[in-house]
Amino acid sequence: MKPNIYSKFLFIKISLLLLSLCSSYSTQESEAIQSLLNRSNAKKSSPSEQESAAKGVLRRLLPTHLFSFEFKIVTQDVCGGNSCFRISNYKSSSRDSAEIIIQGTTAVDITSGLHWYLKYWCGAHVSWDKTGGAQLGSVPESGSLPPVEDWGVIIKRSVPWNYYQNVVTSSYSYVWWDWERWEKEIDWMALQGINLPLTFTGQESIWQKVFAQEFNITKQNLDDFFGGPAFLAWARMGNLHGWGGPLTQNWLDTQLMLQKKILSRVVELGMTPVLPSFSGNVPAALKAKFPSANISRLGDWNTVDGNPRWCCTYLLDPSDSLFIEIGEAFIKQQIKEYGDVTDIYSCDTFNENSPPTSDPTYISSLGSAVYTAMSKGNKKAVWLMQGWLFYSDSSFWKPPQMKALLHSVPFGKMIVLDLFAEVKPIWKSSSQFYHVPYIWCMLHNFGGNIEMYGVLDSVASGPIDARVSKNSTMIGVGMCMEGIEHNPVVYELMSEMAFRSDPLQLEEWLTTYSRRRYGKSVNQVEIAWKILHRSIYNCTDGIADHNTDYIVKFPDWDPTVNSQLGVPKLLQRHRLVGIQPKRRFFLHETSSSLPQPHLWYNNRDAITALKLFLDAGKELAELPTYRYDLVDLARQSLSKLANEVYLKAIHAFWDKDAQALTFHSIKFLQLIKDIDKLLAADDNFLLGTWLASAKGLALNADERKQYEWNARTQVTMWYDNTKNEQSELHDYANKFWSGLLEEYYHPRASMYFTRLLKSLNENEEFKVEEWRKEWIAYSNKWQQGVELYPVKGQGDAVAIASKLYQKYFT
């Protein structure tokens, strides 16, 4: 055989072999996922219970139309073997009968159908209460609902799963919720079609029982293990211990009861909850109880000085037999408490903590041990893992290491969350996670920051591109934001992608979104939304958006060290683009570098949109959805202006122009006050509601004091600090809330500019260390405070926004 013929023959054989392997993977994947879906369906409530649960959502959303709809659970045969909902006209001559019948394969499919009908036939809109709530005024009266096409409407899920939550959302957003607030959230989830929610509430109570009953670890031993209520997410991940604690028995007990209510409702609605599992994080007392166990101490995580009082938690090596024993006990205790409600468990052993070696064999053994611990507790367990580590620590997780972890469990027993797929999709660079099933997720938000931001084009196309790509292993879409209750347009679009099989005409969708959100067609806001789509909601720079505007993350920086930073050029460009690290947490700014806020659009576009919103005020001023959007857009436009003013103040300092420095620093401080006044007029931008919800969970004065400190500290300067060095995580969870601007951000900036001007007038060195001492002392005192803040808006938000527009933009 000639060499060239032999080469071609060899190429054909290899190609056929690869095709065979791909086909084998595809078949295995399909069978494994179908088996998981079948098991999940078997755990769901009865059809009658699900229909009743769906009716409950309708009753709470639109009680006047309770008898206008009939709900019916159907088999997947109606949908060609898929999950779906079907909307039909109810055929009856009786005047008292239902008008619309909605069928679905689960209760959550039925509620998705209800939401779809209300949106696209009635022009209604549903968002979180804190983002304007529901616009239902456009829904016709009962008895006059618009019919659908005679043959009905069937909408199929494009992928089986619609996932929801990040492991830190429980701290940034849910921490102070009672059942009333949770019930609203589950209703929202049901309307959005979410069927795979993370359910992490109350797990500390499970751990308390496991450690006490199985390993003789007392509650006192656990006091230094669990974090405080607002910091539980990071204690669970092994980033810290003890900070903000200890947890009271009241907290442990009430959170467990709350979790049982959450799970009960989730299951009634046909959702599949994702429960936690053991990742290796253990209390220090376990090392004393089991001295021969392979327990090591992790390195520092974002402390100022590596103080082991808070950092450097203990990790039980997965290769130790005790790891499997603890993991099994935890899974079984959850089943004992909650029943057999799921086979899917979340575990992130290596979240911002790299394994001790990059040896693939070792990594594979670790992954295998983690899964073994799960499967010992539930033999049908499936491991759900955040794929964040493959992005945040990409220098470690090269293809050999990724494959070792991903292939360390039986095929079909792991699902990966492509956590940041709207900006940095890992599936593209990893051969579809090396054939492991994954969920295309939108991360979007960091720290629960309030910032209008989005990549709508990517959200509208990314999941479809991934699903139809060659050898795709995508099995779901998801929302993995760190904090919620902002940017409702982004979350409504992302939720719809679970039911979208074809490319979306986004301009057309945004026009209908505007009409639904405000209940009518108003030309000015429809034009404004087109501008917002091209600007604020069209971030294409690939930077993870964390709000670092100077008001909420004031630079810890000495301008006398380096005055050659090209600030005039930045001001001319109006484009303050900063490079952010891949990890979620910022390191302490060095004294020689000026942090630069993220600005991916021209603020003049936002101001133009703001003027259009104001022009629509006569028609829309009474609508909460309109007022929320107006306040948010005005807030953002003013904040970006404040960034420019800050830089002008610094430039004046460099020019030794005391008059200009005084002018610009006063203007910066006045902007803070004016934005605070604007936010104070809207119920949804208040510090007081956050603090009140925290204190509302307290049983006694001690708990009240602890919870308020937790709440105040998380949104300001949390984790350790010294007298002259801020915590590494200061302002990570910053918020544009009235009260916080006036009482926290304003004093900080005022102290800074006062010292800066003094140094200029007296021709002396700027004493940044003295400012730090003054500011940190103020911050720590404020965190210990108990002063009350309003929980209801005061003033006319539309009028205030109009006056501020005239003051700053005309």
C-alpha positions in Angstrom: 0.0 0.0 0.0 1.4 3.4 -1.0 2.2 5.8 1.9 -0.4 8.4 0.9 -3.1 5.8 0.5 -2.1 4.3 3.8 -2.4 7.7 5.5 -5.8 8.3 4.0 -6.9 4.8 5.2 -5.6 5.5 8.7 -7.3 8.9 8.8 -10.6 7.3 7.8 -10.2 4.6 10.5 -9.4 7.2 13.1 -12.3 9.3 12.0 -14.7 6.4 12.2 -13.4 5.5 15.6 -13.9 9.1 16.9 -17.4 9.2 15.4 -18.2 5.9 17.2 -16.9 7.4 20.5 -18.9 10.5 20.0 -22.0 8.5 19.2 -21.3 6.3 22.3 -21.0 9.4 24.5 -24.2 10.9 23.0 -26.1 7.6 23.7 -24.7 7.4 27.2 -25.5 11.0 27.9 -29.0 10.7 26.6 -29.7 7.5 28.5 -28.2 8.9 31.8 -30.1 12.2 31.6 -33.4 10.5 30.7 -32.9 8.2 33.7 -32.4 11.2 35.9 -35.4 12.9 34.5 -37.5 9.8 35.1 -36.4 9.5 38.7 -37.1 13.2 39.2 -40.6 12.8 37.8 -41.2 9.9 40.1 -40.5 12.1 43.1 -43.0 14.7 42.2 -46.3 15.3 43.9 -49.5 13.7 42.5 -51.2 15.5 39.6 -54.0 16.8 41.9 -51.5 18.2 44.4 -49.6 19.9 41.6 -52.7 21.3 40.0 -53.7 22.7 43.4 -50.2 24.2 43.9 -50.5 25.9 40.5 -53.9 27.3 41.5 -52.3 28.7 44.6 -49.8 30.7 42.5 -52.8 32.1 40.5 -54.7 32.9 43.7 -51.8 34.9 45.1 -51.1 36.7 41.8 -54.5 37.3 40.3 -57.3 36.4 42.8 -60.0 38.0 40.7 -59.4 35.5 37.9 -59.1 32.3 40.0 -62.1 30.7 38.1 -61.1 32.0 34.7 -58.4 29.3 34.3 -58.5 25.6 34.5 -55.2 23.7 35.1 -54.5 20.2 34.1 -51.4 17.9 34.4 -50.7 15.9 31.3 -48.1 13.4 30.3 -45.2 14.2 28.1 -46.8 12.3 25.3 -48.9 15.4 24.7 -45.7 17.3 24.0 -43.9 14.7 21.9 -42.0 13.3 24.8 -40.8 16.7 26.1 -41.9 19.0 28.9 -44.3 21.7 27.8 -47.4 23.7 28.4 -50.4 24.0 26.2 -52.8 27.0 26.3 -56.3 26.4 24.9 -59.7 28.0 24.9 -62.1 26.4 27.3 -65.0 25.0 25.3 -68.2 25.5 27.4 -71.4 27.3 26.9 -71.7 28.1 30.6 -71.1 31.8 31.6 -69.6 30.6 34.9 -67.0 28.2 33.4 -63.3 28.8 32.9 -62.2 30.7 29.8 -58.7 29.4 29.4 -57.3 25.9 30.1 -53.6 25.5 30.6 -52.1 22.0 30.6 -48.6 21.2 31.6 -46.4 18.2 32.3 -45.7 19.6 35.8 -47.2 22.4 37.9 -44.3 24.6 37.1 -45.0 24.1 33.4 -48.6 25.1 34.0 -47.5 28.3 35.8 -45.1 29.0 33.0 -48.0 28.7 30.6 -50.0 31.1 32.8 -47.2 33.6 32.8 -46.8 33.2 29.0 -50.5 33.8 28.4 -50.6 36.8 30.7 -47.6 38.3 28.9 -48.4 37.6 25.3 -52.3 37.8 25.3 -53.0 40.2 28.1 -49.9 42.5 28.0 -49.1 41.9 31.7 -45.7 41.8 33.4 -44.4 40.2 36.6 -41.1 41.1 38.3 -39.8 41.2 41.8 -41.6 43.5 44.2 -38.4 45.5 44.7 -38.0 46.1 40.9 -41.5 47.5 40.5 -43.6 44.3 41.1 -46.4 43.1 38.8 -48.2 45.2 36.1 -51.6 43.5 35.9 -53.7 46.5 35.0 -53.8 45.4 31.4 -55.4 42.1 32.2 -59.1 42.2 31.0 -61.8 41.5 33.6 -62.8 38.0 34.3 -65.2 36.8 31.6 -63.5 38.9 29.0 -60.1 37.2 28.6 -58.7 37.1 25.0 -58.9 33.7 23.4 -55.9 32.0 21.8 -55.9 30.4 18.4 -58.6 27.8 17.9 -56.0 25.0 17.8 -54.3 26.2 20.9 -50.7 27.0 21.7 -48.0 24.4 22.7 -44.6 25.7 23.9 -42.0 23.1 24.6 -39.0 23.4 26.9 -35.9 23.6 24.6 -33.9 21.9 27.4 -35.0 19.9 30.4 -33.7 22.0 33.2 -34.1 25.7 34.2 -31.6 26.2 37.1 -31.7 29.1 39.6 -29.3 30.6 42.3 -25.7 30.9 43.1 -24.2 29.4 46.3 -23.8 33.0 47.7 -27.2 34.3 46.7 -28.4 32.9 50.1 -26.2 35.4 51.9 -26.4 38.5 49.6 -30.2 38.3 49.1 -32.1 35.6 51.0 -30.5 35.7 54.4 -33.2 37.7 56.2 -36.3 36.3 54.5 -39.2 34.8 56.3 -41.8 32.4 54.8 -43.9 35.3 53.4 -41.0 36.5 51.4 -40.0 33.0 50.4 -43.5 32.2 49.2 -43.4 35.2 46.9 -40.0 34.1 45.5 -41.2 30.6 44.8 -44.2 32.0 43.0 -41.9 34.1 40.9 -39.7 31.1 40.2 -42.8 29.1 39.2 -44.0 31.8 36.8 -40.5 32.0 35.2 -40.4 28.3 34.6 -37.6 27.5 37.1 -37.6 23.8 37.8 -34.2 23.2 39.4 -33.6 25.6 42.3 -30.8 25.5 44.7 -32.2 25.0 48.2 -29.5 25.7 50.8 -31.5 27.2 53.7 -31.1 25.5 57.1 -28.2 23.2 56.4 -26.4 24.3 59.5 -29.1 22.5 61.6 -28.4 19.3 59.6 -24.7 19.6 60.3 -25.3 20.2 64.0 -27.3 16.9 64.2 -24.8 15.0 62.1 -21.7 16.2 64.1 -23.5 15.7 67.4 -25.0 12.3 66.8 -22.3 10.7 64.7 -19.1 12.4 65.7 -19.6 13.7 69.3 -19.1 17.4 68.3 -21.0 19.8 70.5 -22.7 23.0 69.6 -20.0 24.9 71.4 -17.5 23.2 69.1 -19.5 24.5 66.2 -19.8 28.1 67.4 -16.4 28.8 65.8 -17.2 26.8 62.7 -20.4 28.3 61.4 -20.3 32.0 60.2 -22.8 34.6 61.2 -26.2 34.7 59.3 -25.0 37.1 56.7 -21.8 35.2 56.0 -22.9 31.6 56.0 -22.2 31.2 52.2 -18.5 31.6 52.8 -18.3 29.5 55.9 -20.0 26.7 53.9 -17.4 27.0 51.2 -14.5 26.9 53.7 -13.4 30.5 53.1 -13.8 31.6 56.7 -15.1 30.4 60.0 -16.7 32.1 63.0 -17.0 35.6 61.4 -20.3 37.2 62.5 -21.3 34.2 64.7 -22.0 32.3 66.7 -25.4 31.0 65.5 -28.0 30.8 68.1 -30.2 27.7 68.5 -33.2 29.8 67.6 -31.6 30.6 64.2 -30.7 27.0 63.6 -34.2 25.7 64.5 -36.2 28.4 62.6 -34.1 28.1 59.5 -34.6 24.3 59.4 -38.4 24.8 59.7 -38.2 27.4 56.9 -36.3 25.0 54.7 -39.0 22.4 55.2 -41.7 24.8 54.0 -39.5 25.8 51.0 -39.0 22.2 50.0 -42.6 21.3 50.5 -43.8 24.1 48.2 -41.0 23.5 45.6 -41.9 19.8 45.4 -45.6 20.5 45.2 -44.9 22.7 42.2 -43.1 19.9 40.4 -39.6 21.4 40.8 -36.5 19.3 41.6 -34.6 20.9 44.5 -30.8 20.8 44.6 -29.6 20.1 48.1 -26.1 20.6 49.6 -23.5 17.8 50.2 -20.2 17.4 52.0 -17.3 19.2 50.5 -14.6 18.5 53.1 -15.0 21.6 55.3 -14.8 20.5 58.9 -14.7 22.1 62.4 -11.4 22.3 64.2 -12.8 20.0 66.9 -12.9 17.1 64.5 -9.1 17.2 64.2 -8.9 16.7 68.0 -11.5 13.9 67.9 -9.7 12.1 65.0 -6.0 13.0 65.3 -5.0 10.4 62.7 -7.4 11.8 60.1 -5.9 13.6 57.0 -7.0 17.1 58.0 -5.1 20.0 56.7 -5.5 23.8 57.2 -6.2 25.8 54.1 -4.3 29.0 53.3 -5.5 32.6 53.8 -8.6 33.8 52.1 -8.8 37.6 51.8 -7.8 38.5 55.4 -5.7 41.6 56.1 -3.0 39.8 58.1 -3.8 36.1 57.9 -5.4 35.9 61.3 -6.4 32.3 62.0 -9.2 33.6 64.2 -11.2 33.9 61.0 -9.3 32.4 58.2 -7.5 29.2 57.2 -10.3 26.6 57.8 -9.8 22.9 58.1 -10.3 20.6 55.1 -10.7 16.8 55.4 -8.9 15.1 52.5 -11.4 13.2 50.3 -9.0 10.3 50.3 -9.6 9.8 54.0 -12.2 7.2 54.8 -13.7 9.6 57.3 -14.7 11.9 54.4 -17.0 9.3 53.0 -18.4 8.5 56.4 -19.3 12.2 57.1 -20.6 12.7 53.5 -22.9 9.7 53.8 -24.2 10.7 57.2 -25.1 14.2 55.9 -27.0 13.0 52.9 -28.9 10.5 55.0 -29.8 13.1 57.7 -31.2 15.3 54.9 -33.3 12.4 53.6 -34.5 11.7 57.2 -35.5 15.4 57.7 -36.9 16.2 54.2 -37.8 12.9 52.7 -36.7 11.5 49.4 -37.1 14.8 47.4 -34.1 14.8 45.1 -31.1 12.9 43.7 -29.2 16.1 42.8 -26.6 17.5 45.2 -24.4 20.5 45.0 -20.7 20.3 45.9 -17.8 22.7 45.2 -14.8 21.4 47.0 -12.4 23.5 45.0 -14.3 26.8 44.8 -11.4 29.3 45.0 -9.3 26.6 46.8 -7.0 24.7 44.5 -6.1 21.0 45.1 -2.6 20.5 46.7 -1.2 19.0 43.5 -2.0 19.2 39.8 -1.5 15.5 39.3 -4.5 14.3 37.3 -4.5 10.9 39.1 -4.8 12.6 42.5 -7.5 15.0 41.2 -9.4 12.0 39.9 -9.2 10.2 43.2 -10.5 13.3 45.0 -13.5 13.6 42.6 -14.3 10.0 43.0 -14.2 10.2 46.8 -16.6 13.2 46.8 -19.0 11.3 44.6 -18.7 8.1 46.7 -19.7 10.1 49.8 -22.8 11.3 48.0 -23.7 7.9 46.5 -23.3 6.1 49.9 -26.0 8.3 51.2 -28.1 8.2 48.1 -27.1 5.5 45.6 -28.8 7.5 42.7 -27.0 10.7 43.6 -26.0 13.2 40.9 -23.2 15.7 41.5 -24.0 19.3 40.5 -20.8 21.4 40.4 -20.2 25.1 39.6 -17.8 25.4 36.8 -16.5 28.7 38.1 -13.2 27.2 39.1 -12.4 26.5 35.4 -12.6 30.3 34.8 -11.3 31.8 38.0 -8.4 29.5 38.3 -7.8 28.7 34.7 -4.0 28.6 35.2 -4.4 25.5 37.3 -7.3 23.8 35.6 -5.8 22.9 32.3 -7.3 20.1 30.1 -5.7 17.2 32.0 -6.9 18.5 35.3 -10.3 19.3 34.0 -10.8 15.9 32.5 -9.5 14.2 35.6 -12.2 15.9 37.7 -15.0 15.7 35.2 -14.4 12.0 34.4 -13.8 11.0 38.0 -17.5 9.9 38.4 -19.7 7.6 36.4 -20.9 9.2 33.2 -24.2 11.0 33.7 -23.6 11.4 37.5 -22.2 14.9 37.2 -23.7 18.1 35.8 -21.6 21.2 35.5 -22.9 24.8 35.7 -21.2 26.9 33.0 -21.5 29.7 35.4 -20.4 32.7 33.4 -21.5 31.5 29.9 -22.9 34.8 28.8 -19.4 36.4 28.9 -16.9 33.5 29.3 -18.4 30.3 28.1 -16.3 27.3 29.1 -18.1 24.8 26.9 -16.5 26.3 23.8 -12.9 25.8 25.0 -13.5 22.4 26.7 -15.1 20.2 24.0 -18.5 20.6 25.8 -16.9 20.0 29.2 -15.3 16.9 27.7 -18.7 15.3 27.0 -20.1 15.9 30.5 -23.7 17.3 30.7 -23.8 21.0 31.5 -26.2 23.9 32.1 -25.6 27.2 30.2 -25.8 29.8 33.0 -25.9 33.6 33.2 -23.9 35.0 36.2 -24.6 38.7 35.5 -24.4 40.1 39.1 -21.6 40.3 41.7 -22.2 41.1 45.3 -25.8 42.0 44.9 -24.6 45.4 43.6 -27.2 47.8 42.1 -26.1 48.6 38.6 -28.0 48.7 35.3 -26.0 46.3 33.2 -26.5 43.4 30.8 -25.4 41.5 27.7 -28.8 41.0 26.2 -27.6 39.9 22.8 -25.5 37.2 24.3 -28.4 36.0 26.5 -30.8 35.9 23.5 -28.4 33.9 21.4 -25.9 32.1 23.6 -28.1 29.3 24.9 -29.4 28.5 21.4 -25.9 28.5 19.9 -24.7 26.1 22.7 -27.7 23.8 22.3 -27.4 23.4 18.5 -23.6 23.2 18.5 -21.9 20.0 17.3 -21.9 17.2 19.9 -23.7 19.5 22.4 -24.1 18.2 26.0 -26.1 21.1 27.1 -29.1 20.0 29.2 -30.4 23.3 30.7 -30.2 27.0 31.2 -29.7 28.8 34.4 -29.4 32.1 36.4 -26.5 32.1 38.8 -26.4 35.8 39.9 -24.8 36.5 43.3 -27.6 38.8 44.2 -31.2 39.4 42.9 -33.8 42.2 42.7 -32.3 44.4 39.9 -32.3 44.6 36.1 -35.7 42.9 35.6 -35.4 43.0 31.8 -32.3 40.7 32.0 -34.0 38.1 34.1 -37.2 38.0 32.2 -35.3 37.4 29.0 -33.0 34.7 30.5 -36.0 32.9 31.9 -37.7 32.8 28.5 -34.7 31.1 27.0 -35.8 27.9 28.6 -38.7 27.9 26.2 -37.0 29.5 23.1 -35.8 27.1 20.4 -35.3 29.7 17.7 -33.3 32.9 17.5 -35.1 35.9 19.1 -35.7 39.2 17.5 -34.5 41.3 20.4 -35.6 44.7 19.2 -39.1 43.5 18.7 -39.0 41.7 22.1 -37.9 44.8 23.9 -40.7 46.8 22.4 -43.3 44.3 23.7 -41.4 44.2 27.0 -41.8 48.0 27.3 -45.5 47.7 26.6 -46.0 44.9 29.1 -44.0 46.5 31.8 -45.8 49.8 31.7 -49.2 48.4 30.5 -49.4 50.5 27.4 -47.5 51.7 24.3 -45.6 54.9 25.1 -43.4 56.1 22.2 -40.8 57.8 24.4 -40.0 54.8 26.6 -40.0 52.5 23.6 -37.3 54.7 22.0 -35.5 54.8 25.3 -35.4 51.0 25.5 -33.8 50.9 22.1 -31.1 53.3 23.3 -30.6 51.2 26.5 -30.3 48.1 24.4 -27.4 49.6 22.4 -25.7 51.1 25.5 -26.2 49.9 29.0 -27.5 46.5 28.0 -24.9 45.9 25.3 -21.6 45.3 27.3 -19.2 43.5 25.0 -15.8 44.2 26.7 -15.7 40.8 28.4 -15.3 42.4 31.9 -17.2 41.0 34.8 -19.3 43.9 35.9 -18.9 44.7 39.6 -20.0 48.2 40.6 -16.9 50.1 41.4 -18.2 53.6 41.0 -16.4 56.0 43.2 -19.4 56.8 45.4 -19.8 53.2 46.5 -16.2 52.0 46.3 -14.2 55.1 47.2 -10.5 54.6 46.2 -8.2 53.8 49.1 -5.5 55.7 47.2 -2.8 58.4 47.7 -2.8 60.8 44.7 0.6 62.2 45.7 2.4 58.9 44.9 1.7 58.9 41.1 0.3 61.8 39.2 1.0 60.5 35.7 -2.1 58.4 35.2 -3.6 60.2 32.2 -6.7 61.3 33.9 -7.4 64.1 31.3 -7.5 61.4 28.6 -9.9 59.4 30.6 -12.2 62.4 31.0 -12.0 63.2 27.3 -13.0 59.7 26.4 -15.8 59.4 29.0 -14.8 55.8 29.1 -13.5 54.7 32.5 -12.8 51.1 31.7 -11.1 49.1 34.4 -9.5 45.7 34.3 -11.0 43.4 37.0 -9.5 40.2 38.2 -11.2 36.9 37.4 -11.8 36.0 41.0 -15.0 37.4 42.6 -13.1 39.4 45.3 -10.9 42.4 44.9 -7.5 42.6 46.5 -6.5 45.7 48.5 -5.8 48.6 46.1 -2.1 49.6 46.2 -1.4 53.2 47.0 0.1 53.9 43.6 -2.8 52.7 41.4 -6.1 54.5 40.9 -9.0 52.0 40.5 -11.1 52.7 37.5 -14.9 52.2 37.4 -16.3 50.0 34.7 -17.9 52.0 32.0 -18.8 50.2 28.8 -21.0 52.8 27.2 -21.3 56.5 26.6 -23.1 58.1 29.5 -24.6 60.6 27.2 -26.7 57.8 25.7 -28.1 57.0 29.2 -28.9 60.6 29.8 -30.8 60.8 26.5 -32.8 57.7 27.6 -33.4 59.4 30.9 -34.8 62.5 29.2 -37.2 60.3 27.2 -38.3 58.5 30.4 -39.0 61.9 32.1 -41.0 63.0 29.0 -43.2 59.9 29.5 -43.9 60.8 33.1 -47.4 62.4 32.5 -48.7 59.0 31.2 -46.8 56.6 33.5 -46.0 58.4 36.8 -48.4 56.3 38.8 -46.9 53.0 37.7 -44.4 51.4 40.2 -42.6 49.7 37.3 -42.0 53.1 35.6 -40.9 54.8 38.8 -38.5 52.1 39.6 -36.9 52.2 36.1 -36.8 56.0 36.2 -35.1 56.2 39.6 -32.6 53.4 38.6 -31.7 55.1 35.4 -31.3 58.6 37.0 -29.3 57.0 39.8 -26.9 55.4 37.3 -26.5 58.5 35.2 -25.7 60.6 38.2 -23.3 58.0 39.6 -21.3 57.9 36.3 -21.2 61.7 36.3 -19.8 61.5 39.9 -16.9 59.4 38.6 -15.9 62.2 36.2 -16.3 64.8 39.0 -14.0 62.7 41.2 -11.3 62.6 38.5 -11.6 66.3 38.0 -11.0 66.8 41.7 -7.9 64.7 41.6 -6.6 66.5 38.6 -7.1 69.8 40.4 -5.1 68.5 43.3 -2.3 67.6 40.9 -2.5 71.1 39.4 -2.3 72.6 42.9 -5.6 74.4 42.1 -7.3 74.6 45.5 -10.3 76.5 44.1 -11.0 73.8 41.5 -10.4 71.0 44.1 -12.9 72.7 46.4 -15.5 73.1 43.6 -15.3 69.5 42.4 -15.1 67.9 45.8 -18.2 69.8 46.9 -20.0 68.8 43.7 -19.0 65.1 44.3 -20.4 65.3 47.9 -23.6 67.1 46.7 -24.1 64.3 44.1 -24.1 61.8 46.9 -26.7 63.8 48.9 -28.9 64.3 45.8 -28.8 60.6 44.8 -29.7 59.7 48.4 -32.7 62.0 48.2 -33.8 60.5 44.9 -33.5 56.9 46.3 -35.3 57.9 49.5 -38.4 58.6 47.4 -38.7 54.9 46.3 -39.4 52.0 48.7 -37.1 49.8 46.7 -33.8 51.6 47.4 -33.8 51.9 51.2 -31.2 50.7 53.7 -34.0 50.6 56.3 -35.8 47.7 54.8 -32.6 45.5 54.8 -31.9 46.3 58.4 -35.6 45.9 59.5 -35.8 42.5 57.9 -32.7 41.4 59.7 -34.0 42.6 63.1 -37.4 41.0 62.3 -35.9 37.5 62.6 -34.5 38.2 66.1 -36.0 36.5 69.2 -34.3 38.7 71.8 -32.1 41.8 72.2 -28.8 39.9 71.7 -30.0 38.4 68.4 -31.3 41.7 67.3 -27.9 43.3 67.9 -26.0 40.5 66.2 -28.3 40.4 63.2 -28.1 44.2 62.7 -24.3 44.1 62.9 -24.3 41.3 60.3 -26.6 43.2 58.0 -24.7 46.5 58.3 -21.3 44.9 57.9 -22.0 42.8 54.9 -22.9 45.8 52.7 -20.0 47.9 53.9 -16.6 46.7 55.1 -16.9 43.0 56.0 -14.2 40.7 57.2 -11.3 41.7 59.3 -9.5 45.1 59.3 -6.8 46.8 61.3 -6.8 50.4 62.6 -5.1 51.6 59.4 -6.0 49.0 56.8 -9.5 48.3 55.4 -10.7 44.8 54.9 -9.9 43.1 51.6 -13.6 42.8 50.9 -14.6 46.4 51.7 -17.5 47.6 49.5 -17.7 44.2 47.6 -21.4 44.1 48.4 -21.9 47.8 48.0 -25.5 49.1 47.5 -27.1 52.2 46.2 -29.5 52.6 49.1 -30.8 55.7 50.7 -29.3 55.9 54.2 -26.2 54.2 53.1 -25.2 57.0 50.8 -26.0 59.8 53.3 -24.6 58.2 56.4 -21.8 56.0 55.2 -20.5 56.9 51.7 -20.8 60.6 52.1 -18.8 60.8 55.4 -16.0 58.7 53.9 -15.6 60.9 50.9 -15.9 64.1 53.0 -13.1 63.0 55.3 -10.9 62.2 52.3 -11.5 65.5 50.5 -11.1 67.5 53.7 -7.7 66.1 54.3 -6.7 66.4 50.6 -7.6 70.1 50.5 -5.8 70.7 53.8 -2.6 69.1 52.4 -2.8 71.4 49.4 -3.5 74.6 51.3 -0.8 73.9 53.9 1.6 72.5 51.3 2.2 69.3 53.1 2.1 65.7 52.3 -1.4 64.1 52.0 -1.6 61.8 55.0 -3.5 58.9 53.6 -2.8 56.7 56.6 -4.5 59.2 58.9 -7.5 59.2 56.6 -7.6 55.5 56.8 -7.5 55.5 60.5 -10.3 58.1 60.7 -12.4 56.3 58.1 -12.0 52.8 59.5 -12.9 53.9 63.0 -16.0 55.6 61.7 -16.9 52.5 59.7 -16.6 50.2 62.6 -18.6 52.5 64.8 -21.4 52.7 62.2 -21.5 49.0 61.9 -22.2 48.8 65.7 -24.9 51.4 65.4 -28.6 50.9 66.0 -30.1 54.1 64.6 -33.3 53.7 62.6 -33.7 54.3 58.9 -36.9 54.7 56.9 -38.7 51.7 55.5 -41.1 53.6 53.3 -40.2 56.0 50.5 -40.7 59.7 51.2 -41.1 62.3 48.4 -42.1 62.4 44.7 -39.5 60.3 42.8 -40.6 61.6 39.4 -40.3 65.3 40.5 -37.0 64.8 42.2 -35.6 62.9 39.1 -36.8 65.8 36.9 -35.1 68.4 39.1 -31.8 66.5 39.2 -31.9 66.2 35.4 -32.3 69.9 35.1 -29.6 70.6 37.7 -26.9 68.3 36.3 -27.7 67.6 32.6 -29.0 70.8 31.1 
